[in-house]
Amino acid sequence: MNICRMGVRPYLLAPAAAASVVVALWFFQRRKRRRKVVITGACGNLGSKLGMSLAKDQWIVVGIEHPAFVSAAPWLEELVVDDVAVSRGRWRHAFEGADCVVHFSAVNPYPNASWAESAASMDHAINVMIAAERCGVRRVVIASSNHVMGGYKDDVAHGDIRPTDPPRCGTFHNDASLLPKAGDAVAYAAAKLAAERLAQALASPRTTFVTLRVGWCQPGENLPETLSGIGVPPQFQNAQRDAAKATNDLDEAWFKMMWLSNTDFVGFFTAALDAPLPDLQHYVVLNAMSANTGARWSLSDTVRVLGVRACDDVWSSLKERHC
């Protein structure tokens, strides 16, 4: 609409109408310009799933990956092969001009991570978040873990587990024989909690942070039937899996209800790139699991902030696949 040709002077427009024009133009220019997102751990399980989806949505997807874990990633417009554990590495230049950064990189991305591995993962998170904040990246999304709240597992009286509840790092198995293989997730969760707290400290109007406590999103197809009471992906399981299923249905149900489907994972992280934060907040932490019937993970804040709902249910999916 050419308002001058219509004989209307811009300064005579009502303030609300003028504001609407400005907002509309801003959104038009934003959609016209391809936005840039940088993903650390871009060749890994979560990084590759999100990267492929964002590339289809016309994002400029730049990946950062450690030399030891590089694999084919044709959806990336650029792959920076470097170690984010090196605080002054050349990987930092990838953040220049970035709209968003999504941090997945970890030395051991599984709950059986040792304290040494978890300490190194803390270095990853610290370096990435500080670099993103210094570069003025608009939104940083951090992949945390529900193992930060795993201590509520057997505290049924607590009820729903909300992101604002006090942390209880680690998820303990009722079958102690599983500990050597699965770990107790204490060190793993401590690294995630440290990243959450640093994100909260760095958050500002210029650089906002969204932390998602990710449930169990297995590599590949991520099928519900490969979830077990051990709490680690199938490639790390052995004959103990059958024993765990026979002896401890409580653990089995708990880990199944942590499931985060590929569809819901992509939906949550995509929404987190743009969702406006409520009440002038610059940091938020949210649960990120599928809508699993009977699960105690509260998703009410997730829906309210991100504006999206999980669409999958582990029990419904299991039933459908076995009918």
N, C-alpha and C positions, 0 to 999 in steps of 0.2 A: 504494500500500500504506500503510495506517494502522498503523504499528508500535505506537502506544500502545494502540489497540483490541485488538491481539493480545496485550496484556499484557507487551510487551517494552519495557524502558526504553532510550532512545537511547544513554545513557552505558554500557550494558552490551554494546552491539554490538562485535564485533571491530573493531579499527582498520581493517583492509582493507575490511570491509563498510561501515563508516561513510564511508570515503573514496570508495567506489563510489557511495554515495547522493549525496554532495556533487557528484561529477563528473557524475552523471546529471542532477541538478537544474540544474547550470550549463549543460549542453548543452541542456536543455529550455528554459530561459529564453532562451538565446542564439538558438535556432531560432524561438522565439515572437516575439522582437523583430526587426523588420526592421532590418537593418544598413545603414549609410550608407557609400558609397564616392564619393570625389571624383576625377574624371578631368580632367586638364589636356589641352588639345588635343582636347576631347571631340567636336568636329565633324569631325575629320580621319579619315584612313583607319583607323588602328589604334584611336583613341578611339571611333569610332562602332561598329566591329565588336565591341569588348569591351562597350561600354555597352549595346548592344541585347541581348546575351546575358545580362548581369548583371540587367538589368531583368526579363527573363523568369524569372530565378531569385529574384525578389522582393527584390532589393537596392533601396535608395533610391539612385538614381544622380544625382549632381549634377555638372554639367559646367562647366568654365571654358574660355572660348574668346576669342581676340583678336577685336576688332570687325571686322577685315578678313576674317575667315575663318568667320564665323557662317553656319550653314545649318540647315535644318529638322532637328530632332532630337527627335521626339515621345516617345522612350523616356526622356528626361531628366525628372526631377521638378522640376528647377530648372536653368536655364542662367545662369551669371554671365558677362556680357560685359565683359571687362576684360583688361588686359595684365599678365601675371605678371612682365614685365621691370621693372615698377614695384614696388619691394620693399614699399612701404607701401600698396599698392592695396587696394581694398575686397574683392578676390578672396580675401584671407586669411580673411575671416569664414566662407567656405564650409567651412573646415576644422574649425570648432567642432562638436563632437559626432561627428566622422567616425571610423569604425573603420579605414578604409583610404584611402590616396591612391595613385593610379596616375599617373605622370608621363610624358606623351608630347610635350608642347608643345616646339616648336623653331622657330626662325626659318626655317630651310631643312632639312626632314627627309630630304634626299637626299645621297648621297656627293659630289656636286659643290658642296657648300656652301663658300663662301669663308671666309677667316679672320675677316672682319668678321661674317659671319652666324654662324659658329661661336662667336665671342666672345659675341655676343648670346644664343645658345642656352645658353651657360654661365651667363649671368645668370638665365635662366629656371630652370635646374636648381638653382642656389644659392638663389634666393628661395623656390622651392617646398619644397625639403627643409628649410631652416631653419624656415620657417613650420610645416611639418608636425611637426617635432620639438618646437617650442615649444608647439604645441597638444596635444601628447601623443597624436598619432595612433598607434594600435597597430602598424600595418604600412604601410610605404611601398614600393611596387614601382616600379622605375626601368627604363624601356626604354633599354637601351644598344644596342650594335651589334657584330656580328662583325667589322666593319671595324677594331675595336680590335686584332684579331689578324690582320688582313689581310696583314701582312708575312710570314706563314708560307706564303702561297699557293704560291710556287715553291720553297719549302724542303721538298721531298718527303721528304728524309732525316729530318726531324724527326718524322714519323709523325703520330699523332693529336694534335689541338690541344685541350688541356684549359684550363678557365677559370683554372687556377692557373699556367699558363705565363706568362713575362714578356710584357708587351704589346709589340706591334709595329704601331703605328698606320699605317693606310693600306693600300690595295689597288691595286697597280700593274698596268697593262695591258701585255701584251707587244707590243701594237700601239699605238705612240706616237701615232698619228693620232687615237685615241679620247680622248686626254687633255682637249682643249678641251671636249668634250661631257660626258664621264662624270666627269671629275675623278679625282684620285688618292685621295680620301677621307681624306687626312692631317688636314686641319683638322676635318673632320666627326668623325673618330674621336677626335681630341684632346679635343673637347668632351665626348664620351661618356666618355672615360677620366677627365676631371676630375670628372664627375658621380659616377662609380663611387667615386673616392677620397674625395669629400666624404661620400657615403653611409656609407662605412666609418668615417670619423671621427665622424660624428654618431650612429651606431648605439649603442643602449643597451638594457637590459632593458625599458624603457618603450616605446621606439620602435625596432622592428627593420626592417631594410632587405633587400629581395631585388632584385638587379639581374639582368636577363635580357638577354643579348647576342643580340638579335633577328636572325634571318636575313632573307631577302628575302621580305617579305609585300607583294605588290603591291596597289594599290587595286582595289576591286571584286571580281570573281570570283577574281582571283589564280590564273589558269590557268598550268600549267607551260609550255605552248607559247608564251607571251608572254615568257618569260625569255630573256635573250640574253647574249652576251659583253660587252655594254656595261655592264651592271650598273645600269641605271636603268630606270624604268617605261616602257612603250610610248609614252606621251605626250611623252617627252623624246628619243625616238629619231628617227633619220632614215635616209637611204640608207646611212649608215655601218654600220648593223646587218648588212646582207647581206655587206658586205666583211669585217666582223669574223668572221662565221661561216665564211667561206671561208678566211680566213687564219690563224685561231687557234682551233683546237678546244680547246686547253688552257684558255683564258679562258672559253670557252663552257661547258665542263664544270664549272669552278670555280663560276661564278655560278649555274648550275642547281642545284648541290648545296648552295647556301645557302638553297634554297627553304624557306619556312615556310608551310604551308597555313593557310587560315583556321581550319579545325577545330583544328589543333595549336596555333595562336596563342592561340585562346580557351582551350583546355585548359590551357596552361602558365600564362597570366596569372590564370585563375580559381583554379588550385591555389596560385599564389604568394600569394594573399590570406590564406590560412589555414594553409599548411603550417608545422608546427613546425620550427624550425631545429635542426640537430644539435649535440650536444656543447656546449650552452650558448652557441652562437654567436649574435650579434645582427646579423650581416651575412653575406650569401653572394652570390657571382656565379656565374651558370650560363649555359651555352650553350642557345639556343632555336632549333633548326631542326627540320624534319621528319626522319623516319628515312630519309634518302636513301642508297640503296645506293652504296657507294664513297666517301662523304663522310668527311673526316678530322675532322669536328667530334665530339668525344666528348660523348655524352649520358648517360654513366653517373652523374655527379653530379646531373644534372637529374632522372633517374629516382629516385635515392636520396633526394633532398631533397624534391622535389615530390610523389612518389608517383604520378606519371602517366607514361605512355609516349607518344611520338609515334606516330601511327597511319598517316600518309601517307608515300609515297615518290615523289619526282618522276619516277623512271624508270617505276615501275609505273603511275602516273597517266597519263603520256604514252602508254604502250603501250595502256592501256584506252581512251583517248579516240581512238586512231587505228585501233582494230580494227573 
